[in-house]
Amino acid sequence: MPEISWDDFQKVELRVGTIIEVQEFPEARRPAWKLSVDFGAEVGVRWASAQITDLYKSENLLGKQIVGVINFPPKQIGPFMSECLVTGFVTTEGPVVLAVPDRPVENGLRLA
């Protein structure tokens, strides 16, 4: 694995946000949700596609805080434009477990 510098790490904007809307994404090649995430006043609301349907039902995602990368350029995923990356851990079995804060924090806070 290549090493990165501290400056490289600081370029990645990892921020906490709260999922405020979940939509089905039937056009996705692999099962996914469309998520609307509130990253606070400075960043605002961003949309993301997340392949987390194995472990997460839509009703369990509403109000959940997640860690997202907000400074990637938008990415077209089929008919949907993803504006951020929701982070998670791919298990050895395949499903993704979301990376989340262990207690509620203010939306928009940056991972340090």
C-alpha positions in Angstrom: 0.0 0.0 0.0 1.5 3.4 -1.0 2.1 5.9 1.8 0.5 9.3 1.6 1.5 12.5 3.2 -0.4 14.5 5.9 -1.1 17.1 3.2 -2.6 14.4 1.0 -4.9 13.3 3.8 -6.0 16.9 4.5 -7.2 17.3 0.9 -10.0 14.7 1.6 -13.1 16.4 3.1 -14.6 13.8 5.3 -17.6 15.3 7.0 -20.5 14.0 9.1 -24.0 14.3 7.7 -27.5 13.1 8.5 -29.6 11.1 6.0 -32.8 13.0 5.4 -34.3 11.1 2.5 -34.0 7.6 1.1 -35.2 6.6 -2.4 -35.2 3.4 -4.3 -32.8 3.2 -7.2 -34.1 0.4 -9.5 -31.9 1.6 -12.4 -28.7 0.8 -10.5 -26.7 -2.3 -11.8 -26.3 -3.5 -8.2 -28.9 -2.8 -5.5 -28.5 0.6 -4.1 -30.3 3.4 -2.3 -30.4 7.1 -3.3 -29.6 9.1 -0.2 -30.1 12.8 0.5 -27.6 13.8 3.2 -27.6 17.0 5.2 -24.0 18.1 5.8 -24.9 21.3 7.6 -25.1 25.0 6.7 -21.6 25.3 5.2 -22.0 22.4 2.8 -25.7 21.9 2.5 -27.6 18.8 1.2 -25.9 16.4 -1.2 -27.2 13.2 -2.9 -25.3 9.9 -3.0 -25.9 6.4 -4.3 -25.0 3.8 -1.7 -24.9 0.0 -2.3 -25.9 -0.8 1.3 -29.3 -2.5 0.7 -28.0 -5.9 2.2 -27.8 -4.5 5.7 -29.9 -1.3 5.7 -33.6 -0.8 5.1 -34.8 2.6 4.1 -36.7 3.3 7.3 -33.6 2.5 9.4 -31.5 4.9 7.4 -33.6 8.0 8.0 -32.0 10.2 10.6 -28.8 8.1 10.7 -25.5 10.1 10.7 -22.8 9.0 8.3 -19.3 10.0 7.3 -19.1 11.2 3.7 -16.4 12.5 1.3 -17.8 15.8 0.0 -15.0 17.1 -2.3 -15.1 14.4 -5.1 -16.5 15.8 -8.3 -20.1 14.7 -9.0 -20.4 11.3 -10.6 -23.0 10.1 -13.0 -24.4 6.7 -12.0 -26.9 5.7 -14.7 -29.6 8.4 -14.6 -28.5 9.7 -11.2 -25.9 12.3 -10.3 -24.0 11.4 -7.1 -22.6 14.4 -5.3 -20.7 12.8 -2.4 -19.4 9.4 -1.3 -20.9 7.7 1.7 -18.1 5.8 3.4 -18.3 2.2 4.8 -16.4 -1.0 5.3 -16.8 -3.9 2.9 -17.1 -7.1 4.9 -15.4 -10.4 3.9 -18.9 -11.6 3.0 -19.6 -8.6 0.8 -22.1 -6.3 2.4 -21.0 -2.8 3.3 -21.2 -1.6 6.9 -21.5 2.2 7.2 -18.8 4.3 8.8 -20.7 6.3 11.5 -19.9 8.5 14.5 -20.4 6.6 17.8 -22.5 9.5 19.2 -24.5 12.3 17.6 -22.4 15.3 16.4 -23.2 18.5 14.5 -23.7 18.0 10.8 -20.8 19.2 8.7 -18.1 18.5 11.3 -14.9 17.4 9.6 -13.1 14.2 10.5 -9.7 15.1 12.0 
